[in-house]
């Protein structure tokens, strides 16, 4: 599996250009038999950032990477499936329908009919970038971002669907709202917090939106 290796500071390397399955194969190898001086990793959209406790030579990392299987045929880790209830009453429903040439009902059915995978968590704590958006709903982000979007807002932007996890600015198109809990700040305190304790979704999880009311 081809990839690019980029130095990030003195103690970190970015393994870039990875396909979806290869990212999780790399993560599994890190958890099972990590390279020397490994400290932590961060999953990105098509990459994995590796952080070490001390500088690691590129040749040493390449040797470790060559010892693991990053081919897309490697099975993904068991992925939890989540049903996310959505009330489709967002302020951009009519605009999105108009731009896509669909009725509001058709647009909702397409959005809720897809199976999504959490590609990465980013932007704000717990915000999921979801792969699987139907191409008919792909739109550029809004020309004028909103200054505040409420937590639980279900949105689309470019090739992704997402859910705003905390109140924040944003330029995605707002379709509805959910009470699905994405970020639990009270559980994020301490030095040994597991991501699953603080965040409702993890990279690799599967998501299905379920219309309510």
C-alpha positions in Angstrom: 0.0 0.0 0.0 1.6 3.3 -1.1 1.9 6.1 1.5 3.9 9.2 2.2 5.9 9.8 5.4 6.3 13.4 6.6 8.2 14.6 9.7 6.1 16.6 12.1 8.4 18.3 14.6 11.2 16.4 16.3 9.1 13.5 17.7 6.2 12.9 15.3 5.7 11.4 11.9 2.6 11.6 9.6 1.7 8.5 7.6 -0.3 10.1 4.8 -2.2 9.0 1.7 -3.8 5.9 3.4 -7.1 4.3 2.2 -9.9 3.9 4.8 -9.1 0.3 5.7 -5.4 0.9 5.8 -5.8 3.5 8.5 -7.4 1.0 10.7 -4.9 -1.7 9.9 -2.2 0.7 11.0 -4.1 1.5 14.1 -4.6 -2.1 15.0 -0.8 -2.7 14.5 0.0 0.2 16.8 -2.2 -1.2 19.5 -0.9 -4.7 19.2 2.9 -4.3 18.6 3.9 -0.6 18.3 7.3 0.6 17.2 10.0 1.6 19.7 9.3 4.8 21.7 5.7 5.0 20.5 3.5 7.3 22.7 0.2 8.0 20.9 -1.6 8.3 17.5 -4.2 10.5 16.0 -6.4 9.4 13.1 -7.0 11.9 10.3 -9.0 11.8 7.2 -6.5 9.9 5.1 -3.6 9.7 7.5 -2.3 8.8 11.0 -0.1 11.0 13.1 2.4 9.0 15.2 3.9 10.6 18.3 7.0 9.2 20.0 8.6 9.9 23.4 11.9 10.6 21.6 13.0 11.1 18.0 12.7 8.1 15.8 14.8 7.7 12.7 12.8 7.5 9.4 14.6 4.3 8.5 13.4 2.7 11.8 9.8 3.7 11.2 9.9 2.5 7.6 11.3 -0.8 8.8 8.4 -1.2 11.2 5.8 -0.1 8.6 7.2 -2.7 6.1 6.5 -5.4 8.7 2.8 -4.9 8.9 0.0 -5.4 6.3 -1.6 -2.1 5.2 -3.5 -3.6 2.2 -7.2 -2.5 2.0 -8.1 -6.2 2.1 -7.3 -6.2 5.8 -10.6 -6.5 7.7 -11.7 -3.3 9.6 -12.0 -3.5 13.3 -15.5 -4.4 14.5 -17.5 -1.2 14.1 -20.4 -0.3 16.4 -23.5 0.8 14.6 -25.6 3.8 15.9 -29.1 4.9 15.1 -29.2 8.7 15.3 -32.7 10.2 15.7 -33.2 13.3 13.7 -36.0 15.9 13.5 -35.7 17.4 10.1 -36.6 21.0 10.6 -33.3 22.7 9.8 -33.2 26.3 8.3 -31.5 25.1 5.1 -33.9 22.4 4.0 -35.6 24.5 1.3 -32.3 25.9 0.0 -30.7 22.5 -0.2 -33.7 21.0 -1.9 -33.7 23.9 -4.4 -30.0 23.6 -5.2 -30.1 19.8 -5.6 -33.3 19.8 -7.7 -35.1 17.6 -5.2 -38.2 18.1 -3.1 -37.7 18.4 0.7 -39.2 15.0 1.3 -36.9 13.4 -1.4 -33.8 15.1 0.1 -34.7 13.9 3.6 -35.3 10.4 2.3 -31.9 10.3 0.6 -30.1 11.7 3.6 -31.7 9.3 6.0 -31.4 6.3 3.6 -27.6 6.2 3.5 -25.2 4.2 5.7 -22.4 6.4 7.0 -19.0 5.7 8.4 -17.2 8.0 10.8 -14.1 9.0 8.8 -12.6 11.1 11.6 -13.3 13.3 14.6 -12.3 16.9 14.4 -13.1 20.6 14.1 -14.6 20.6 17.6 -14.5 17.9 20.3 -16.7 14.9 19.1 -17.6 16.4 15.7 -17.9 13.4 13.2 -17.0 13.7 9.6 -19.2 11.1 8.0 -18.5 9.3 4.7 -21.4 8.0 2.7 -23.3 11.1 1.7 -25.2 10.5 -1.5 -23.5 12.5 -4.3 -26.9 14.1 -5.1 -26.6 16.0 -1.8 -23.0 17.2 -2.2 -22.9 21.0 -2.1 -20.2 23.6 -1.5 -20.2 25.1 2.0 -22.2 28.3 2.5 -20.7 31.5 1.2 -21.5 33.2 4.6 -20.9 30.9 7.6 -23.1 31.3 10.6 -21.5 32.6 13.8 -23.2 30.1 16.0 -24.7 26.6 15.4 -26.2 24.7 18.3 -25.0 21.3 19.4 -26.8 18.4 17.9 -27.4 20.2 14.6 -27.3 17.7 11.7 -25.6 19.1 8.6 -24.0 18.4 5.3 -20.9 20.1 3.7 -19.0 19.0 0.5 -18.9 15.2 0.4 -19.6 14.7 4.1 -22.4 14.6 6.6 -21.8 15.7 10.1 -23.3 16.6 13.5 -22.2 19.7 15.4 -21.0 18.6 18.8 -20.8 21.9 20.6 -22.0 25.4 19.9 -19.7 26.9 17.3 -19.5 28.8 14.0 -19.9 26.8 10.9 -20.6 26.9 7.2 -22.4 23.6 6.5 -26.0 23.3 5.4 -28.3 22.7 8.4 -30.9 19.9 7.9 -32.2 19.1 11.4 -31.3 18.3 15.0 -30.7 15.3 17.2 -30.4 14.6 20.9 -27.7 12.0 20.3 -24.8 12.8 22.7 -21.6 13.5 20.9 -19.4 15.0 23.6 -19.4 14.5 27.4 -17.0 17.1 28.8 -17.5 16.0 32.4 -16.0 12.6 31.4 -13.0 14.1 29.6 -11.2 15.1 32.7 -8.1 13.3 34.0 -5.0 11.7 32.4 -6.3 8.3 31.6 -9.6 9.0 29.9 -10.6 6.6 27.1 -12.0 8.3 24.0 -15.2 6.2 24.2 -16.0 7.7 27.6 -15.9 11.3 26.3 -17.2 11.0 22.8 -20.3 9.4 21.5 -18.8 8.3 18.1 -15.4 6.9 17.2 -13.6 6.7 13.8 -14.9 3.6 12.0 -18.3 3.6 13.7 -21.3 3.2 11.5 -24.2 5.7 11.6 -27.8 5.7 10.3 -30.0 8.7 10.6 -33.6 7.9 11.7 -36.3 10.6 10.9 -38.5 11.5 13.9 -41.9 13.0 13.9 
